[in-house]
């Protein structure tokens, strides 16, 4: 029996194409605790980067009907990562503006009561009422695809600030505190060649027990940017560089509280490697089976990895696949053609996401000429 056809037959569009719908990033659970409601943004555009005046509806998609139920609106979003929405029990978060400052809103999906947290959420701890915040306003002038449009004067953006970096967000008392500045990390690197170059943090993720945080530090250079990979405690202590500048580093996930998956050329050619936080015991994974890069994340039982590719070849097909870790085997879930116009800041990476029970994967795609969320029941 052809496994590829089995999985392909289970793919369906979750959202209705009257407007555009997307979740954004990978490796974040978009489903509520019942598995019936999926977080999403809704817009009436998707072929240009969001401008200051553009607004997205924030809401939930019904799994059975595909109906989008709007709860709020926001202009703090982008097409790549949405508004970094997360579930916290019966509540969900999204980023927003408040009097020119970035905040995060937390809404109870049942009562619709909301509260405001100072700072924009990038990641949520799986065990504590804590989040990590990033300055998406400044990031728009570091790497526009992951930032939020604002009226800030680019000349006011400092290159290696002491007052910007990782912010610890207390979701109970609603306050934020800078725990690690960009200047702190550059001082830790102590390389004169990086002096005065625009630097930012990006792609933040708590480990499985909320005790460590993984993040990128990136530096703008003449041709693109350089990347390094770091871990730190939630209070900003025990900072450690896992992969220094000079290597290619892309996407990552935590396998456990200490084990990390990342795509990098730290071993030899570009590909996925697993290693232990602090030990640098890099071990190649899935060479010749997994792609050399992609938005990869572990299934809840850690037996599979879901991964995608960027559009390939003249016809620009993006692949979505499962990787059976123990059998070193790829299971193709589908191929999706993305028109050439969807590149750069308006590209639509598939960004696959697991449900908490491991039975469902959702992803964003533009292969039917609108930006929608698709669902695979495994």
Beta strands, then each sheet from edge to edge (+ up, - down):
strand 1: 11-13
strand 2: 20-22
strand 3: 37-43
strand 4: 56-62
strand 5: 68-74
strand 6: 86-88
strand 7: 91-98
strand 8: 101-108
strand 9: 114-118
strand 10: 121-124
strand 11: 130-133
strand 12: 165-170
strand 13: 176-181
strand 14: 199-206
strand 15: 213-221
strand 16: 224-232
strand 17: 240-243
strand 18: 249-254
strand 19: 259-264
strand 20: 271-276
strand 21: 283-284
strand 22: 297-298
strand 23: 304-308
strand 24: 317-324
strand 25: 329-337
strand 26: 353-354
strand 27: 360-365
strand 28: 372-377
sheet 1: 1+ 28- 27+ 26-
sheet 2: 2+ 3- 4+ 5-
sheet 3: 6+ 7- 8+ 9-
sheet 4: 10+ 11- 12+ 13-
sheet 5: 14+ 15- 16+ 17-
sheet 6: 18+ 19- 20+ 21-
sheet 7: 22+ 23- 24+ 25-
end
